[in-house]
Amino acid sequence: MTNFNPELIKALAHGDEAAHEQIKSLPLTVRMALGTAVDQLRRNENIVPMDSNMTVYEQKKSKYIDDEAVRQAMQERMDIERKNREFQEKAREEFIKQQTKLAVDRARAGLPRNGNF
């Protein structure tokens, strides 16, 4: 911050558009150094900018999460998975019953177990 005009850095920290326009033509390395100085000033003085065009770091926005909606969605998914498992188990049992009945019928008829002649 000592290499740059303190008023410029303070204006950038507060989100001044005119100050931002002044530095657009500067080389990238100078803009990065200015960005670091601006972020340092924002941290030191707890400045919340009106416009956050001048920052080196990406600031993620906080999102509210409805815990009840998440719980309900998870419960619905678990119910669907349980129903699918029950359906699969029922289908498996029916298949086993069918194959067993066919095997018993073949055995009674004197045919080989695997169905080959």
Long-range contacts (C-beta under 8 A, 24 or more apart in sequence): 1-37, 1-40, 1-41, 3-33, 4-33, 4-34, 4-37, 8-34, 9-34, 9-37, 9-38, 9-41, 10-41, 12-38, 12-54, 13-38, 13-41, 13-42, 13-45, 13-47, 13-49, 13-54, 14-47, 14-49, 14-50, 15-49, 15-50, 15-51, 15-52, 15-53, 15-54, 17-51, 20-51, 20-53, 20-54, 23-54, 32-56
